[in-house]
Every structure is written in structure tokens, then in C-alpha cells.
Amino acid sequence: MPALSYRKREILKFIVSEHVQTASPVASSTVARSTNLRASPATIRNEMVALEEDGFIHRPHVSAGGVPSDRGYRQFVASLDPQATLNPITAARIDEELNTVQTYAEEWVNCSSEILAGLTGTLAFTTVPQSAPAPVKSVELLRLKEMLLVVILVLQEASIYKQIIKLDSPLTNSDIEHARNRLNDAIVGIPVTSLPSRVSQVETGLERLAFDSALKALKRHSNSSHTEKRFSGIGKLFRQPEMIANPIMAQSATWIIEDPFAISALDEYTDGHGTASVVIGEENTEQTLKKFSVVFSRYGTSNSAKGIIGVVAPTRMRYGSAIPSVSYMAQQLNEITMMVYG
């Protein structure tokens, strides 16, 4: 990204701020009249032409003013103070609301989305925290018929997974008992996410067949489950001028609400817990989100339970308030998650 002069940075900053407020192209005369750059309208026009050539703004048509591009928004976000915080009064009010519901996961997840939607004026989401992978508690092998067994994998959190095994040849109860004991020695106490790495500890024959079946049961459950999430501010999102003017864009926005895996896919972008990540327009990997920006953060820890909280809006988003709002909410959820889940 080319370095911008002070004047270009100030012009771009004004164009972004003005366009966010008005949803209309920003004319050079407005920039000249409303900034303290002490430059003539002609100079401002030339600078805006340069910004357009460098891809920071674009014009809907030849005679129109400037509209920030995805690149322009990214430059604007980069210029924001990373240490910006919420107003102390607003923060105190959030703390008070969360404190009343913090011991009830269902309630504080819903409350978090509602608070964030109110702060940012757009769609907010919070995923229900997912517990850390549990270790294996026990493995059972039970005979159903002479050539049919069921593998039962029990986790410490009391989850149970079952898979049926068809045998190639008859086995004695002693053979089954031996395989079960060997399998328990190999995987009991091991987190489910680490089970594939234990294959070298598993013998061939029934023991290996039962091990592979247990992994298959876990994988099937993982593929069929999805992260539960809460949304607030749906009406706020769909009342945005861009959504009203463009039904196709509005239809695209429903994807993130309806697709059970949409929010979970965002996790690949996040760098840390309590720190907001920003994905703007074309930076989104999902085609349906190419005209939207998402500001979000992880919360919780991989050792206890974790989730995601964030907001979705057209790229004409109030980044200056969305980023500290999401960061603050994530930090509060970090504390609640640690308290509830340990």
C-alpha cells in the first residue's frame, strides 16, 4: 500500500467519515469547505483524483463525488488508534447489564448481542461458548450378535459416541475383553482432538478396528454439529440505505444468519482473544459477504470454552466505534467465561 501524504490522509479520512454519515458520494467542494487543510477546491480535486488512481476511492459516475473503496476503508482502519476505548459511562453500563446475567450462559450470550447491536447500530452476533475438547473416560466393546459389536466411547464430559463393527471372523469374549483393555490403556485420558496421534499405540486386529470406528463416530458427530449463535439488530442491518436500494445485497446478508457454519468460518481470521479483527468487503472469503464488513473477536480460552462475538454491516461501517465496542465486549466475555467454565 503506497504511503499517503498528510493531506491525502486527511482528505481520505474526511471522505470516509462523511460517507459513513450520509451514505452519499463526497464532493471536493465539501472537503474543501469542511476541513482545515487550507487548500483550494482545485487542489482538493487533484488530490482526490490521485486517491482514485491509487484505488482508495471511486466515483459512481464521472460527475459524482468520491466514495471510499475497500482499500480506502482499510487505510482508514489502519489509521485508527488501536488503544481507543469505550466511554467510561458506557462501559460501566455494560458491566452492570452483564453482571445481572453472567451466571446463565444462555442469558449473557443473548444480552451480549443485544448490547453490541445497540452500540453499533447494526447486526451483532455472539456464539454460545464451545467447551474445550474433553478427554476420553472409557471405551466399551459390547457384543450385539456373534459377528456384530458396538464400540462405545465415553468422554469425561459425559458425551457418548457409538459405532457398530462387523467382524470378519468369530471372536471369543476373552478376545473382546483383551482388545477393550488394550484400547483403554492407549487412549483413556487423551483429549479427543489428540486421538489420531495415538494410532501408533494401537495394535492391529479388533483393537485397531475399534479405534478407527471410535474416530469415525467422533468425525460424524463433528460434521453434523454446528456452533449455536445469537443475533440481535437484524432490523438495524436491513434498514441501511445500501440494503434498501439493493435487494440482491440484502438477500446475501441472510447467508450469515441462515448458514449454520457461517460464523464459525470467521474464526480463521482471528489473531487473539479480546482483540478485534476486521475483514472488509472483498477480503471476505465468502462471496455473499463481499459487500460487507465484519468486526469480530474470539473470547474465552482453548483450555476452557471459547466463542466469537462481532458485528456485520455494509462496508460503510462506523469502524471507529465498532472496533472498541467489539473489543470491550470480548474482554468482558473473557472474564465471564473464565468464571463460569474455569
Secondary structure, DSSP 8 states (H G I E B T S, - for coil): -----HHHHHHHHHHHHHHHHHSS-B-HHHHHHHSS----HHHHHHHHHHHHHTTSEE-SSTTS-BEE-HHHHHHHHHHS-TT----HHHHHHHHHHHHTTTT-HHHHHHHHHHHHHHHHTSEEEEE--EE---BEEEEEEEEEETTEEEEEEEETTS-EEEEEEE-SS---HHHHHHHHHHHHHHHTT-BGGGGGGGGGGS-STHHHHHHHHHHHHHHHHHHH----EEEE-HHHHHTSHHHHH-HHHHHHHHHHHH-TTHHHHGGGG--SBT--EEEEGGG-SSGGGTTEEEEEEEEE-TTSEEEEEEEEEESS--HHHHHHHHHHHHHHHHHHHHHHH-
